[in-house]
């Protein structure tokens, strides 16, 4: 198991997908939901799955949530449960509490009670789809902040057979290549002297303006 451990509180579509992906990545995952059918569905995938009503006082402490590195509160549709779970997790000293919000007001409340990060999955997905539809040249793009993104793009034909060192990607475009993909293989330990193969996809991070300069060349 890797160092980080997670608690996923709320197993709707978002929470269920998140719990599965974390477990499949070999992380310890504690999954919590108030519906038996959701617990049964995820039980064989995660480290531990338990049915509980997070609105009950001290319920998260009794489940050992204080021992995880990250708690994701994914019960946005039930504002009482969302707020209670976020407060409990923060009171227990969980280093990072990420809470899902269903609207701006809900998000502001979560921030006020101490959520380390508030996420709006539907809004984020909408933005991502819109950017992907308008980002000709990129296979996919992920916003990291208002100024930085991570983009996937297939290398131009004239990059094939050349190394990152030869292409001087960082010096020329001011972006960092963090992975190279070819088919199902993903290489994150990149040798700058290794030749890029025709048709491969690179994953690069950088300022949006710099990534846009790259996009105009591919």
C-alpha positions, 0 to 999 in steps of 0.5 A: 500500500502507498503512504496515503489513506483516504476516507470517502464519505458518501457513495453517490456516483461521484463518491463511488467512482472516487472510492473505486479509483483510489482503491484500484490505485492501491490506496487504503480506502475507508468508504462510508455511506448510509445505504446498505446497497452502496456498501455492498457494491463497494465492499470487495473493492475498498479496504473497509466499507461501513454503513453509518449516518454521518449526522450522528455525533462522533460517528466518524471518530468511532470509525477511525477517520482520524487515522486517514490522510485525506477525507473526501466528503461527497454527500453534497445533496444532503447539506446537513450531512455534508456540513456535519461530516466536514466539521467532524473530520476537521475536529478529528484533525484529518490533515486534508478535508475535501468537501463536495458542494452543490452550489456557491452558498454551500461551498462558502459554508464549507469553507467557513467551517474549515474544509481545506478544499471545496470542489464542484464536480459538475461545474468542473466537468462542464468547464473541462468538456467546454475546454476540450471541445474548444482546445483543438490540438489537445487530446485532453486538458486538465485545469490545475488553477486559473493560470496553470493546466496539464494537457495531453497532445500527440507529438507533431511529426517532426518531433518523432525520433528526437529526444526532449533534450534535443527538442529543448521543450522546457527552454523553447515553450516553458512547459514541463513534460511529466509523462509520455504515453504510447498505447496503454503504456505510460512512462513517468520516469522520462529520460530526456535523452530517449527518442520520442516514438511516432504517434506517442502522446506527451503530458505537459504542465505549464501556464495556460499561455505557454500551453496555447503556444504549443497548441498552435504548433501541433 
